[in-house]
Amino acid sequence: MISMENKRFKTIDIFRGFAIFYMIGGHLMDWWIQPDGRWFWYLIVFLFSWIGAAGFLFISGISGIISYRKGIIMAEKLDNYTVQMVKNNFIFRAFLIILIALIFNTCIAIALMNPLYIWTWFVLLTIGVSLLLVVPLLNTSKITRICVSGAVWIVNSLLFSFLTVYDGQPNFFGFLYHVFYHSPDQDVILGFFPFLLYGTVVGDILLEISNTENPIERKRELKNKLFIPLLAIGSILIIFGMWFWHPNYDVKVLIHPTNFFWAISSCGVQLVLFSTGIYLEEKIKFEKSYRFLFYFSYYSLTIYLAHYLTYFIPLHQRLNLITFWFFFIPIYVIMGLILRMLYKRYKGRVALKTLIGVISMILTLMVEKKKRKSSPKSIKTLKKIYFGNIFKTKIKRIKSNS
């Protein structure tokens, strides 16, 4: 039997694949559907907003902490690889994502001829900044991270209410509003960072269970430490959030990132579905059934950026609720086939997240080389270890969680 720590968790791919599917589909629907069909777009946002950017941040927290913890284990085994290098690598990844996000935002600002959009909380910027914010919390307890997540959501709700009246004003509070809430219907940092943060808690639990060698004991721990607790907590959060949110469903649907009860409900749905998926993954073999979503998961950052090319298809507000599907389904299938071809031919060499990983490690080694001026051989040895073994392993065993 394959150890859980040596296999790719299919639930992570399915969850991330659905997140990308929702974001792409939501954008195409927003761009193409006629005004009289907008109600359907609002309905989709209301029903599935928990899986979009929120779900992507949640799953990024899970995979990010697993990758970080494995790096720590590797640092303990290798003489030339240190815990600080693991942390530096994590930080460089975050900065590279922020750089890509700012370039993307700049293109949006140029297209819309509005420089304010250079600083807008589109999902890439939110992910990059969230990864930076989580660094000081990586080694804190699970309870601490859970409490910080809840506190940030409360602060986000209160701060938005306070700063809203200063929108557009040339003063300090107006500046703060722009920093935190420019385009509040987007993925504002204080509303979405907690999803990544408590995702690290779930990732830690999953990794701890995967370290159990006995398969029978591992299944028991999976049920008692992950499935049942997360199912119970998630159900309570859903009921609590929906109970207090329901009087304002129609009003809050577009400003959900600032809504505490939307966040609580979304958190609950994610915990229930993810824990159920992980539990069923041990019971059911679905190798081929999730394969199409795997390509969207593995090339998630790549396809997210590439799908904006479809904006230039001349279908803006021209499709009704029936004709939309005649365009959306073929485009989605074509995207999947292209990703499948790229995976079979190039594997990770054309995946943006893999390239970010390579560049971040190069930067990490450059920093370490300056520290070890008197011992360049050790740096060369480390390069051989990483690029000769680790990276090749990532390409060959592309199914490792990262």
Sequence and secondary structure as in RCSB ss.txt:
>XXXX:A:sequence
MISMENKRFKTIDIFRGFAIFYMIGGHLMDWWIQPDGRWFWYLIVFLFSWIGAAGFLFISGISGIISYRKGIIMA
EKLDNYTVQMVKNNFIFRAFLIILIALIFNTCIAIALMNPLYIWTWFVLLTIGVSLLLVVPLLNTSKITRICVSG
AVWIVNSLLFSFLTVYDGQPNFFGFLYHVFYHSPDQDVILGFFPFLLYGTVVGDILLEISNTENPIERKRELKNK
LFIPLLAIGSILIIFGMWFWHPNYDVKVLIHPTNFFWAISSCGVQLVLFSTGIYLEEKIKFEKSYRFLFYFSYYS
LTIYLAHYLTYFIPLHQRLNLITFWFFFIPIYVIMGLILRMLYKRYKGRVALKTLIGVISMILTLMVEKKKRKSS
PKSIKTLKKIYFGNIFKTKIKRIKSNS
>XXXX:A:secstr
   GGGS  HHHHHHHHHHHHHHHHHHHHHHHB GGGHHHHHHHHHHHTTTTHHHHHHHHHHHHHHHHHHHHHHH
HH TT  HHHHHHHHHHHHHHHHHHHHHHHHHHHHHHT GGGGS   HHHHHHHHHHHHGGGTTS HHHHHHHHH
HHHHHHHHHHHHHGGGTT SSHHHHHHHHHHSSTTS  HHHHHHHHHHHHHHHHHHHHHHT   HHHHHHHIIII
IIHHHHHHHHHHHHHHHHHHGGGHHHHTTSGGG HHHHHHHHHHHHHHHHHHHHHHHH   TTTTHHHHHHHHTH
HHHHHHGGGGGGSS TT B TTHHHHHHHHHHHHHHHHHHHHHHHHGGGG HHHHHHHHHHHHHHHHHHHHTTT 
HHHHHHHHHHIIIIIHHHHHHTTTS  
